[in-house]
Amino acid sequence: MANAFTLRIYVPSGDPEGVRIVDRMNWTGRGYVVPRDRWIEVKNRAELANPGVYILIGYETDEIGVERPVAYIGQTDNVKTRIENHDIGKEFWEQAILFISTNYGLNRAHTTWLEWELIQRALSARRCRLENKIEPGEPNLIESEKADTRAFLNEMVRLMPVMGVQIFEAAKTAAPAELAAAGLLPAIGESKDLIVVPAQKEGFEHAFINQNAWWSIRVAEKHRANLKWIAAYQVSPIAAVTHIAEIDHLEPYGDTGKWKVVFKGPAIKLPKTIPFGDAPSGAMQGPRYTTYSALQKAQSVKDLVK
């Protein structure tokens, strides 16, 4: 279990949705959450004319209408000047997350390393699309400098979820043994190894068929370790389960606790589609869990949602 800690969050304007300044006792850093339309309220603070690192965050909508974070990670000798430039030159961002040292302990070498490490973490977590065009190599720091800079980074990462930033931490899927120990696995013989997802025509064709994947869905924790198959229920006017694919892996999608399901290969059309039939109204408004064997025997969706 992580150690408990206390934060101080200062809201200069009195508006909780406005600028927030975050720090904690015995840390030489300070974080700022700055909505783009509130930048004018904070930009003239003297401490922002110093070195720091920053994350610009916005959102984009993909081909099937799902919103996903977009981020740009940078470092600078003068936070104010750099964000002013980005306010003019970059359109996508809606919020800036800034970090500086309150004792002026960060120099160019430190901020360059912090930028590099944050980019590596964002790439590994795969919870956003990075706007950074060039992936830098690791900057050289002597051992003691790197240790101090990593300690600064650890405090930044600890604060970020409180500041509403989750793009640096990959959601983790527990192994079956861990799930069983937590009492989250179904009893033997009841494991649900197939998820049925409702799909609109455009999303079905673009993602399920052409991309061999399905994304932005919530997957119950107790089922993640057992899922081997995904089936598509095409909504009205088709109103039937029509295709199935074998699952290769699940990966976090965005920063909202949703997932992307990646297939091992192209989806296969079922020899016989499974109509909605006499299933209860609303039965396929969200993902449903069943078994591969149940899908093989099903005469209608009602047989899958028992």
N, C-alpha and C positions, 0 to 999 in steps of 0.2 A: 504494500500500500504506500502511495506517495506521502511525503511529509506534509503536514498542515502548514499553511502560511496565511499571513494577513496582508491585504492590499489597501492602499489608499487611492480612492478615485475622486479627483477634483473636477467639478463641472463648472467652469468659469461663468457660463451664461445662465446657469440654473435650469437649462433644458437638457434632460437626460438623453435626447436624441442628437444633441449638438456635440461640441468638442468635449472630449474627456481626456484628462491627464492622469496617468497611472504610474504609481511608484510603490516601493515597499521598503521597509526598514532594512538597513545594512546593505543596500544595493546602490551602486553608484550610477545606475542608469535610470532613465525615465522614458515612458512610452506615451504617445499621443494618438488618439483616434480622432481623425479630422474629416468630417463630411466635406466633399468638394465645395459645396455652396457655403461652407462656414470657414473656408481657408482665410478669408479676409480678417476673421476675428482673432486668429492666432499667429499670423505670419510675422507680425512685428515684435513678437516676444524675443528678447535679446539672445536667449540660449539657442534659438533655432538658427543663428548665424554661425553655428559650429558644426564640426563633422558629425555624421550619423549615417544610419541605414534606414531605408524606407521600403514599404510595399504599397503599390497602388493597386486597388481592387475595383473591378467592375464586373459586369455580367453580360453574357451573350446568350442568344437563343439558338439552339441547334436546328438541324433540318426537320426534326419532328416536334418542334415547339417546346423543348425542355431547356430550362435555364441552367447555365453552368458558370462558375466563377472564371474570370480572366484576371491575371496578375502580372505586374511588372515589379521586379526586385532591383533595387539600386543602392549605391553608396555615394557619398559626396563629402566634400570639405566644407560645404555650406548648405545646410538643409533648406533654408529659406529660398536661396537663389535657385536651387535645383527644382524645388516644387513649383516655384513661380514659372520656370521654363516649361515644366510638364503641364501646368495649367493652361498654357498657351498651345503647346505642341502635341499633346496626347488627348484624344477625345474619349477613350473608352472608360476611364476610371471615374468612380463615384465616391471613393473614400481613400484616404491616405493613412497608413499606419507608420508612425515615425518613432525612431529610437535614437537617443543621444546619451552622452555621459554627462552627469551633473558636475563631475570634478575635472572635466576636459581631458579625460584619460584616453579617449579614442583618437588615433591618428589614421593616416591614409592606409597604412599596412593593416591595421585592425579592421577598419570598415571594409576594405577589399576582401579580407578573409571572411568576414561575416556575410557579405554579399554572396560570395562563392558557396559557402556552406548552406545558406538559405535556398539558393537555386538548386543545389543537389537534393535537399530535402523535399522541395516542391516537385522536382522531377520524379523522385522515388515514390512520393505519396500519390501522385497522379489524381489529385483532387481539383485541379484547375488547369487551364491552358495558359502557358507562360507567354507573355509578349516579348520577353528578352530574345533578341535575334542571335546573339553570340553566347555560347556557354564557355565561360572563362576557365582556365586551368587553375589549380590550387595555388594561391600565393605562398611565397616562402615566409615563414615566421620561425624565429628560434623557439626552442622547446618551451621555455618559460613564458614567452609572449603568447604562444598558441594556447597554453594552459589557461592563462588569464582571459584571453579572448573567448575561449570555449566556455569558461565560467559565466562570462557576460551573456553569451548566446543562450546558455541554459536558462538564465533568468528571463530573457526575452521570450523563449519558447514557453516557459511556465505561465507567462502573463497573457500570451496571445489568445487562448480560448476565452478568457475573461473579456478580452477586447473584441471578441466575435470573429476571430480568425482561426480556421481549422485546416487550412490548405497544406500545412507542413507535417501533419500527422496522418499516416495511413490507418484507416479502420482495420482492425484485426479480426480475423476469423479464428475462433478457438478450434483446437484439434478435438476430435471425437472424445478422447479420454477426458479432456478438460470439461467438455459439455456434459458428459456423463457424471462427472464428479459434482457438477453444479446442479444436477437434476434436470437438465434441459433437453436431454435426448428422449425420444419416444421409447416406449418399451420394445423389446425385441419382437420383430414381426410386424411392427407398426410404423417403421421408418418411412417417411415420405421422401421419395427420391426424385419426384417430378414436380415442377411448378408450372401452372397454366396461367398465362398472362393475357389480359384483354388487349387487343390491338386495333387501332384505327387503320384504314386502308393505306394512307400515306406512310405512316410509321412502319407498318408491317412490310411494305415493299422496300422502303429505304433501308431499314435497319435489320429486320429479321431475315429478309431474303438477300439483300445486296451487301450488307455489312457483316453478316454472320454474327450478329450480336443483338442484345436488347438491353436498354439502359434506363437509368433514372427510376428504378423500382425499389421498393422496400422489401427486404428478404428477412423473414423472421430468424432470429439468431439460432433458435433450436433446430432449424432445418438446414442451415448453411452447410454443415459438414457432410450431410447426406445427399444433397442434390446432385443428380447425374444427368437429368434431362430437363428440357424446357419445351413446352408446347404453346402454340399461339391459338387463342380464341379470337377469330375475326368477328368484330361486332356487326350489327345489322347494316346492310341487309343480308349478309352471309350468315351471321349468327351460328357459327359452328367452330369447333376445334379442327383445324385443317392441316397444321404442320407440326413437326417435332424436330428437335436438334439435340445432339449430345453436348453437354456442358464441358468446356475445357477448364475454365476458372471464373471466379468472381473477383471484381476489383471495385474499390470505392469509386463513386461517381459524384463529383462536386463535394460540397461541404455540408450537405444536409442529411447525412446518414443514409443515402440511397446507394444503389449498387449498379454496376454494369456486368451483365452476364455475357461472357465470350464463348462462342461455340467452337467445337473441335473441327467442324466442317460445315458445309451448307445444310440448311434445313431440308428435311425430306417431307414430301406431301404424304399424308396418311392414305393408305389404300381405301379407307372408308372414313369420311368426315364424321364428326360427332356433333349432332345438332343440339341446339339449346333445348329443344323439346319442352318437357313439362317441368323444367328446373324452376326453383323459386325465383320470383322477380328480384332482380338485383344480384343474382348469384355470381355474375361475372363482372361486377363493377371494380374488382381489384384482383390481385394474384390469389390463386387457390393452390393448395398443396394436395398431392395425391401420390399414387405409385404408378410405375410403368406398367405393372401387371393390370392395375385397375383401368388404365387407359386402353389397353388392348381389349378388354372385355366390355367397355362402356358402350351403351346404346344411345345415351344422351348425356348432356352435361350434368344432369341430376345424379348420375352414377359416379361423378367425379367430385361432388361437393357434399357427399354424405357426412 
